């Protein structure tokens, strides 16, 4: 009886940790995900974003990215090079 409760609690805790991390939801296709498709010489990059079943397509305009179009299920964004602090 006690062993079953402990196992159930451990499974629930692992599930909660996985959902909080977000990795399980991305792998299942429920949330959107972006990957770098190409890096350019100036440091900018082209990101390929897949829509999620719960969220739809991500909007990277808040990061300063410009929409480069949709090809198949992926939406491509051209993002500027990340700014780095000086000494």
Residue pairs with C-beta under 8 A, 6 or more apart in sequence:
18 24
19 25
22 31
25 31
25 52
25 54
26 33
26 52
29 50
29 52
29 53
30 52
30 53
30 54
30 55
31 52
31 54
31 55
32 49
32 50
32 51
32 52
32 55
32 56
32 57
32 58
33 49
33 50
33 52
34 47
34 48
34 49
34 50
34 58
34 60
34 77
35 47
35 48
36 45
36 46
36 47
36 48
37 45
37 46
37 47
37 48
37 76
38 45
38 46
39 45
39 46
40 46
42 81
43 80
43 81
43 82
44 78
44 79
44 80
44 81
45 78
45 79
45 81
46 68
46 76
46 77
46 78
46 79
47 60
47 65
47 76
47 77
47 79
48 74
48 75
48 76
49 57
49 58
49 60
49 74
49 75
49 76
49 77
50 73
50 74
51 57
51 58
51 73
51 75
57 75
58 75
60 77
60 79
61 67
63 79
64 79
64 80
65 77
65 78
65 79
65 80
66 77
66 78
67 75
67 76
67 77
68 76
68 77
68 78
69 75
69 76
70 76
